[in-house]
Amino acid sequence: METAAQLPPPVLNSNELPLDEILANVLQILSSSTFTSPLICQYYWEEEGKDENASVSWDPFVSFAESILDVDSRVSTNSNNFLEKWLQHVTTHGIANNNEGVAKDVHALFLDNNRMNELLSNRDHKPDDDLLWLAGLELLKSTLFPEKDSNMDPIPPHELLLFLTDSYSFNDDDLVIGNLVAAEEENMSSKKLYRLPSSIAMFFLRTLLLSHALESAKESITESLKTFKPVRWRRMKSMVDDALSIFQRMVFDYSGKVVDGIDFNAWPEPLKYYPIEPGHIISIGTWLYTNHLFPACHDILSMLLRNHLDGSNPGTSGVKLLETCYETFSMLTALMALEVAVISQEHSAPSTCVQNIIARIEHQNTGDFFNLVTLAQGEIIGKVSVQIPEEKDEEVCCPWNDYGHGTSGRGLSLEEHLLLYPSIRKKNGGAFYDELGIAAIAYWRLKAQQTDLSPLGLDPLPSPYSGSYRWTLLFPHVITFLDGAQASLTMNTMDQKKVLSMSDGYLLGVNLATFSLGFDMIQLFTRMPVIRPIGSWTKTQNPNVRWAHSSEGLESTIATLLSHVMRVSYLEASAENGSPSVGNVALKYSSLELMKMTQTLLGVYKPATQIRTLSRVCQLIKTNDVRVLLPKALDFIRPIIMGMCKNIEKYNDDTIALDDMAIIQTTSGILEIFLSDVIGAFEDSKSPLPKDVDEFMTYIETYSSVFAIMRLQRMWISRCKNVVKDMEKRPAAFFQSVVKKMDETLGKLRYNSLETSLGRLIDFWERSEDPPMNWHRLFLMKLALQDALAKPEE
């Protein structure tokens, strides 16, 4: 190992460039004039090709030389002033370099623009990347953390933040994404260490500078309050907004750029180069946000909130302050959504991104801040409603936009708050958090119910939660996964801004894995009988419970599941060699498995909820491409009616009798949708053909299923007649109305001679030389109609 070259510390004085220009030079040169950085990450390869489950370990705490030397001396991510300690750590140990002749001049590169241009243009004496990074980081340390006897003041926090925003906005070099470069080729078989390209290292460095600006602002607030100096509170709130905005922009830009550049057909040779993947960006961004920017934002926002609670007027809108507080939570859901939507993985174990986000959500400091936000919200919104007319019309951009009234469904912790959000949002409309990110939290919490993930920092939901409340918290997220990336506010925003295209082939492949997470959740639910919906949801006013336990939430899930059955059926039909796949993600479930899954999910609900759900689902899919599955959907009614036949002996209980009769009534309404169509198909008595042959042929199996359900209804009616005399007055009257409705339906079928019309059509096509495909199904339809019209005893 070469000896590290030590640079003399730079000496800054009033004759040098202004501090902001020095910072600009440092960031510009590191971004545009270097290719690799001293920052290290580690990757695990399989013997043959790319390992789809390989884990990325991002190690930002040590310098390049130390990583190679295996010196285990890391800076704690939980310490204050992380940037200062990290810069001191890197610059103290130095970076391996032999060119000491250049070392003495390198600081001038950043301090004198003329010498900078001259030195960078000299090919023979241009400093290498290591030396440029070391000199740049030395200057950053001296500029941001001057020695006490230097007579220099550090750059003010708000100016640093403004500079970071401008320097990123006007610098395209950061987004020239390179490759990971093997740190030391001879050791790669054991160490597998890669140096980050400068573009990715700049993302890391800029985010640490953002966090440092907020930490410095907090210190200035504390000092001003001690000395009774005025605090510019509005500026402090704006600083948090700007830091969140520029961080989000960097995450979007880097993620979109990397996704756009993915080419799995041109995979580099392992052990030398490795391409930057979306997983690298998201893992770096998540680590930076959860460990640095998120707590730095909360430190300042906590001070602002306490001022509102103390009754002082900090000069900033309380409503907008609440919005910023919730935005810090929203960024967690955005990062989690990107972890799902842009990283190709099998989700067999929680990634470091998932672990970092959930650990931050569970952190005591986060819980304290969330409690402060919910406490302040009631106070602030109350003042807006009564005491501050100029803010009364201001929109409250909080997750539920309810002006602080009615805490039902809010949740007592941040995680509970997030998990409850989708069912409230589905009621009220609008979007604030990224629901795909929240669904990922729900997925891992549910998986932790069955698999011990505690070594990875994931535990099941708290034991005091009942099984039905766990359903309330977790089930609404199934539909989010089934909607895929379209359910992600972050992905839609990036698509609208043209940062990436959701129609990209790679993302479409990742989307298949996203769908599978929804299927996995259903499978997990079926294996956990303790987690089930309640049947008495109508007695609660809690909107979360009503959505998760009623047909309202179930119908959209069932309809979407049926659309996936169609999608997978198509892929299966078009697949070659029996291995259907799109992109790099193979189909995890067959269409038959998904259909069985749909029936199983429906069966965990009470029969009344099932039939209401099927009523809406049949109406929803009747007019779209999924209508070919209507016979299957109608067949789901059969076990419901057969179960009612077993209930007949219990009809001395009014509740059971009335519930079953309501189910029969709803079933009749479902059948009526199709009976009117089949009767109207033969309006022209002169022609044996239906008025729309193609439409009629599409529905033959559906009509057969309708007649089969009618036969079961009549069987139930026939058996009920034996016990109707023992029923109370209300159910007996209800039963008579059901019988009357069935008689009317049978009368319509007989009056319109539907059986005769079908016979004529069969005769016509038996003699035809060119009958439509599958016309023989008419025989089954006619038999089903005859069974429905016959007496049940027959």
Helices and strands as residue ranges (DSSP letters): E 4-5, H 19-32, E 36-43, E 56-59, H 64-69, H 82-93, E 95-96, H 100-103, H 108-111, H 113-121, H 129-144, G 148-150, H 157-169, G 173-175, E 179-182, G 185-187, E 193-197, H 198-226, H 233-260, G 264-266, E 273-275, H 278-288, I 289-293, H 294-309, H 318-341, H 352-362, H 364-386, H 389-392, H 414-428, H 435-450, G 454-456, H 467-474, G 475-477, H 478-483, G 484-487, H 489-496, H 505-526, G 537-539, H 543-549, H 551-574, E 581-582, E 585-586, H 591-603, H 607-621, G 625-629, H 630-635, H 637-647, G 648-650, H 654-680, H 693-698, H 700-720, G 724-726, H 729-751, H 754-767, H 777-789
